[in-house]
Amino acid sequence: MLSVAVRGAHADAREDDAIASRLYNEGRVLAEQGRWPDACAKFEASQRRDPALGTSLSLARCYETIGKLDGAWQSYRKAAELAGRAGNLVRRDFAQARAEALELRLANVAIEIPDLPASGPRDSQRAPAATELTDEVSARAAAASGGHLTRNRITLALGAAGLVTAAVGLGFGGAASVEYRRARALCVAGPRCAPLHSDRRGELLRDARSDAMVSTTLVIAGGAAAVASAILFVTRPRPRTGDSARIVPVTHTGGAGLALSGWF
């Protein structure tokens, strides 16, 4: 009986894996078609069957696309946890960074219930003054500002390095062009060079090829740095101070209730 039960459990696990894989693939197809709500439903079903790192990341991105920021934040945190267990540091750091970025965009609601007077005439009861909001939003905004400043410095440094590198590469390209023209000038009379000029011409051609290779490498590297700088600039997060609200009890002559106040 125990053997049959174990085999049955293994069969159920394999079936769950197969169904989860099928649901995940269907979700990817729907996402590629731009049908994000349907894709999210597939990813959710797949994750319930077999929680996996790739499914968590896909579900987080899906939630983020349709505006379910809280669900996206939770899914990115789950993905970071799974990636950490698997030793996948790249995906762990990516998921943590996305979760931290979304955390700044989530609304923060503080529920405060001050002490009410135990007794006294109802007409003399007044709505309690709302206490000050916590400084959590301010602290997060300050941390985000520091992160944005670091990112801006990296962006500027990459852009400057790319321009300088490309400029140096163009300088090597100009030198290669000059050396090549000088080599050709030694044999303008025909395809063959005089023995006196043959060695010099070969030396100039080798220098021209070497400088041209250096020029190509530097221009490509500078262009890549400039493109990376542009990507960082375009995809930079927009700092937000966060949305805040609070719920406070309110009393009046007709009874009591709760009021939502603040700014959001």
N, C-alpha and C positions, 0 to 999 in steps of 0.2 A: 504493500500500500504506500509506503514512504517513497519507493522508487517511482511509482506511478505519479505521485504528487509532485516530485521534483521534476520529472519529465514534463508534466503539465505546466509547471511554473516557467520552465525554460521555453516551452512552446508559446505561452502567453507573452513572455518578454520579447521573443522574436517577432511575434505578431504586432506588438506595440511598436517595435522599432520600424517594422515595415510600413505600418500605417502612418507613423510620425514622419518617416522619410517621404512618403507619398504626399502628405499634407503640406510639408515644407516645400516640395518642388512645385505643387500647385500654387502655393502662395507666391513663390518667386515669379511664376508665369504671370499671375495677376498683377504683381507689382510692376513688371516690365510693361504691362499694358496700361498702367496708370490707374488700375482699379484698386486703390489703396485700402478702402474699408473692407472689401472682400479678401484682400491679401492678409490684412490683420487678423481676420477671423480664422483663416487657414493656419497662420503662424501660431495663434493662440491654441488652436486644437492640437497642433503638432507639439507645442511646448507642454501641454497637459499630458500627452502620451509619453513623451521622452524629453525631459529638459536637457537642452544642449546649448553649447556656447554660440554656435552659428545661428541657431533659432532665436536666442535671446537678442543678439545684435540685430537680426533682421526685424524682429518684433519691435525693438526700440526705435529703429529707423522708421518703421511703418507708423508707429504711434506719433513720432515727432512730425511726420509728414502731414498727418490728418489733424494735428493740433492737440492730441492727448499728451500734454507735456508731463503730467504726473506719471502716467503709465510708461512713457518713454524713460523718464528718470529712474523709475524702479527697475525697468528692464535693463538699462545700462548698468546699474549697480549689480544686478544679478549676473550679467555677462562678465563684469569685472571680477566678481567672486569666482565664477567658473573658470575664467582664464587664469586667475591666480592659482587655483588648485591644479590646473593642468600645466602650470609653468610657462604659459604663453604670455610673456611680459609685454609684447607689442600690443596684443589685443587688450590686455588688462589696462595698460596705460591709456589706450585710446578710449575704452569704455569709461574709465574714471574721468578723463578729461571732458567727455561729452556729458556725463552726469553732473559734473561741477558747473559746466556752462548752462545746463538746463535749470540747475538749482537757483540761479540768479533770476530766472524768468518765472518761477513759480510764485503764486500768491501766498503770502504769509498772513494767517489769521490768528490773532491772540485773543483767547477767551479769558476775561478777567471778571471775577465775581467778588466785589468788596463786601465787607460785613455790613449787614443791614441792622438798624436799631431794633432791639427786642420788643419794645413797647412804646407807646406814645400815641397821641392823636393822629388819625389818618391824614387830616388836613395839613398837619405840619410836616408830613413826610415829603422829602424832596428827592428828585432823581440824583443818585450819587454821581459825583464828578468823575469823569473818566481819567484813569491814571495814565501816566506817560507810556507811550509805546516802548518796547524794549529796543535796545540798540543793535539788535541782531542784523537788521537790514543795513544799518550804517556800516557795521563791521564787514558785512559781505560786499557792500559797494566799495569800501576801501580796499579790500583784498582784490576785488575784480579790477579796480583802477591800477593797482600795482602790477597785476598780470598783464593788463592791456599795455602799460608802459613798457614792460619787458618785451612784449611781442612787437610793439612799434619800433623799439631799438633794433631788434633782430631784423625786422623788415627793412629798415633804413640801411643797416650794415650790409645785408645781402645785396640790396640795390646798388650801393656804392661800390662794393667789391665786384659786382658784375660789370659795372661800367668801367672800372679801372682795368679789370682783367681783359675785357673786350678791347679797350683802347691799346693796351700793351700788345695784344694779339694783332691788331691792325698795324701797329708799328713794325712787328716782325714781318707781316705780310708786305709792307712797303719795302723793307730791306731786301726781302726775297726777290721782289720785282726788280729792284735796282741791280742786284747781283746777276739776275738772269739776263737783263739787257746788256750789262757789261760783258758777260760771257759771249753773247751773240755778236757783239761789236768786234770781238777778236777774230771772227771768221766771216766777215762780211763779203770776202772775195769769193767764197765758194763753200762747198760742203766739207772740204778738208782744211785743217788748220796747219799753219807752219809749226814745225817742231818747237820753235821758241815759245809759241803761245798755247800749245796743246795742254801742257800741265796746268798752266794758269787758268785756262778755260774750264778744265775738269774740276779744279778747286772751287771756282766760282759757282759752277753748277751744283756741286755737292752742298756748298753753303746755302745756295738758294733753296734746294730741296729741304734741307734741315730747318731753315727759317720758315719755310712754308708750312711744314708739319707743326712746328711750334705755334705758328699763327692760327692754324686751324683748331688746334687743341684749346688754345686760350680763348678764342672767339666762342667756341662751343661752350666752354666752361662759364665764360662771362654771360653768355645768353641764358644758360640754365639758371645761374644765380639771379639774373634779372627777372626771369619768368617766375622763379620761386618767390621772389620779393613781391611781384605783382599778385600772385595767388594769395600770399599772406595778407596783403593789403585789401584785396577784394573780399576775402572770407573772414576778415577780422570781426570778432563779436562786438555787437553794439552794447555798450554798458547800459545797464538799467538799474535803477535804484530799488526795484522790487515793488510789488503791490502789497499794501498792508491794509488791514481792517481789524475791527475789534467788536466783540459782542459784550454788551454791558446790561445789567438788569435795570429796569426803570419802574418806579412806583408812582402811582397817581391816585386820585380820589376814587376812581372806579375799579382799581385793582392793581395788578403788576404785570410786567412782561419783559421781553428782551428787545434790545435795539442794536442794530448794526450801524456802526459809525466809523469814521476815519476817512481815509482817501485810498482810492484804488482805481 
